[in-house]
Amino acid sequence: MSPTPVRFHDPRATRADFTSSILVRCPRCERIAHLERRPCTPPSADRGTHPHARLVCRSCGLCRNGSRPFRFSRHPGAASYPTLWLRTDTRHGELWAYNLQHLDLIRRFVAADLRERAPWYDIGQKMTLVARLPAWMKSAKNRDEVLRAVDRLRATVIAPG
């Protein structure tokens, strides 16, 4: 009897589901920082506009509020935007994630032998986050390499120091 294949059922997540809290590289100390995006709030008469995003680094104490949404980059050294923390290059392409939940979704998808998703006409949405992953990441022959890269990224967040 063969073992039961590992199943992945698409939770129909989109990019917006993971962008409320993003792990970035601190512009001051180059360590891990959090970029929290907040919904837009209307301006009040006495305070002006409320911040749309907040960058917080626990290592150096940097705290920046933005009156407009922060922009960020997946590539190091790009302008003055914070760089994603969960980013690495593989021989097939770049692997990146916004936060640990996003990284976990990628890991569960790549590790699964059987990948299921609802038909697009059933939900009215054709392209979910896992459907938009590059072909090299979906390929079974690259599974081990992608899983090693995901584990390396996870270790950078969980490792002490």
C-alpha positions as CSV (number, residue, x, y, z in Angstrom):
1,M,0.0,0.0,0.0
2,S,1.4,3.4,-1.0
3,P,1.5,6.3,1.5
4,T,-1.2,8.9,1.2
5,P,0.0,11.9,-0.8
6,V,0.5,15.2,1.0
7,R,-2.4,17.4,-0.1
8,F,-2.6,21.2,-0.5
9,H,-5.9,22.9,-1.0
10,D,-5.7,26.5,-2.2
11,P,-7.0,28.8,0.5
12,R,-7.7,31.4,-2.3
13,A,-5.3,33.9,-0.6
14,T,-4.2,37.0,-2.5
15,R,-1.3,39.4,-2.1
16,A,-3.5,41.7,0.0
17,D,-3.9,39.0,2.6
18,F,-0.2,39.2,3.5
19,T,0.7,42.9,3.1
20,S,-0.6,44.2,6.5
21,S,2.6,43.1,8.2
22,I,5.8,42.9,6.2
23,L,9.3,41.9,7.4
24,V,11.9,44.3,6.0
25,R,15.6,45.1,6.5
26,C,16.0,48.1,8.7
27,P,17.4,51.1,6.8
28,R,19.5,52.1,9.8
29,C,21.0,48.9,11.3
30,E,20.3,46.3,8.5
31,R,18.5,44.0,10.9
32,I,14.9,42.7,10.8
33,A,12.2,45.3,11.1
34,H,8.4,45.3,10.7
35,L,6.5,47.4,8.2
36,E,2.8,47.5,9.3
37,R,0.3,48.8,6.8
38,R,-2.8,50.3,8.1
39,P,-6.1,51.1,6.3
40,C,-6.4,54.7,5.2
41,T,-8.2,56.9,7.7
42,P,-9.8,60.2,7.0
43,P,-8.0,63.3,8.2
44,S,-9.2,65.0,11.3
45,A,-9.4,68.7,11.8
46,D,-6.9,68.9,14.7
47,R,-4.3,66.3,13.8
48,G,-4.1,66.1,10.0
49,T,-3.8,62.7,8.4
50,H,-3.2,59.5,10.3
51,P,-0.2,57.4,9.2
52,H,-0.9,54.7,6.6
53,A,2.2,52.7,7.5
54,R,4.7,52.3,10.4
55,L,8.2,51.0,10.2
56,V,9.5,49.6,13.5
57,C,12.9,48.1,14.3
58,R,13.3,46.4,17.7
59,S,17.1,46.3,17.3
60,C,18.0,50.0,17.0
61,G,14.7,51.5,18.0
62,L,13.9,53.1,14.6
63,C,10.3,54.1,14.3
64,R,9.0,55.9,11.2
65,N,5.4,56.8,10.5
66,G,4.3,57.5,6.9
67,S,1.6,59.8,6.0
68,R,1.4,57.9,2.7
69,P,2.0,54.2,2.2
70,F,5.6,53.1,2.4
71,R,7.1,51.6,-0.7
72,F,9.5,48.7,-0.4
73,S,11.9,46.8,-2.7
74,R,12.6,43.2,-3.2
75,H,16.2,44.1,-4.3
76,P,18.9,45.3,-1.9
77,G,20.1,48.8,-2.4
78,A,17.2,50.0,-4.5
79,A,16.6,53.7,-3.8
80,S,15.8,54.5,-0.2
81,Y,13.0,51.9,0.2
82,P,13.2,49.1,2.8
83,T,14.2,45.8,1.3
84,L,12.3,42.6,2.0
85,W,13.9,40.5,4.7
86,L,12.6,37.1,3.4
87,R,14.4,37.2,0.1
88,T,17.0,34.8,-1.5
89,D,18.3,33.9,-4.9
90,T,18.2,30.3,-6.1
91,R,19.7,29.0,-9.4
92,H,16.3,29.2,-11.0
93,G,15.2,32.6,-9.8
94,E,14.4,34.7,-6.8
95,L,12.3,33.4,-3.9
96,W,10.7,36.0,-1.6
97,A,7.8,36.3,0.9
98,Y,6.2,39.2,2.8
99,N,6.1,37.5,6.2
100,L,6.2,34.0,7.9
101,Q,2.5,33.3,7.0
102,H,3.3,33.9,3.3
103,L,6.5,31.8,3.5
104,D,4.4,29.0,5.2
105,L,1.9,29.1,2.4
106,I,4.7,28.7,-0.2
107,R,6.2,25.9,1.8
108,R,3.0,24.0,2.1
109,F,2.3,24.4,-1.7
110,V,5.7,23.3,-2.8
111,A,5.9,20.3,-0.4
112,A,2.5,19.0,-1.5
113,D,2.3,16.0,-3.9
114,L,-1.3,16.8,-4.7
115,R,-2.3,20.4,-5.3
116,E,-6.0,21.2,-5.5
117,R,-7.9,24.4,-6.1
118,A,-11.5,25.4,-6.8
119,P,-12.4,26.1,-10.4
120,W,-12.2,29.7,-11.2
121,Y,-15.9,29.9,-12.3
122,D,-16.9,28.7,-8.9
123,I,-15.3,31.5,-7.0
124,G,-15.0,34.3,-9.6
125,Q,-11.3,34.7,-9.1
126,K,-8.8,33.2,-11.6
127,M,-5.4,34.0,-10.1
128,T,-4.8,33.4,-6.5
129,L,-1.4,33.8,-4.9
130,V,-0.3,30.2,-5.4
131,A,-1.5,30.3,-9.0
132,R,0.8,33.2,-9.7
133,L,3.9,31.5,-8.4
134,P,6.6,31.0,-11.1
135,A,6.7,27.7,-13.0
136,W,10.1,26.8,-11.7
137,M,8.7,27.0,-8.2
138,K,5.8,24.7,-9.1
139,S,7.9,22.1,-10.7
140,A,8.4,18.9,-8.8
141,K,12.1,18.6,-9.9
142,N,12.9,21.8,-8.0
143,R,11.0,20.9,-4.9
144,D,14.0,20.0,-2.7
145,E,15.9,23.2,-3.7
146,V,12.9,25.5,-3.0
147,L,12.2,23.8,0.3
148,R,15.8,24.3,1.4
149,A,15.6,27.9,0.4
150,V,12.4,28.4,2.4
151,D,13.9,26.7,5.4
152,R,17.0,29.0,5.2
153,L,14.7,32.1,5.1
154,R,12.7,30.8,8.1
155,A,15.9,30.3,10.0
156,T,16.9,34.0,9.6
157,V,13.8,35.1,11.4
158,I,13.7,32.5,14.1
159,A,17.4,32.3,14.9
160,P,18.4,34.3,18.0
161,G,20.6,37.4,17.5
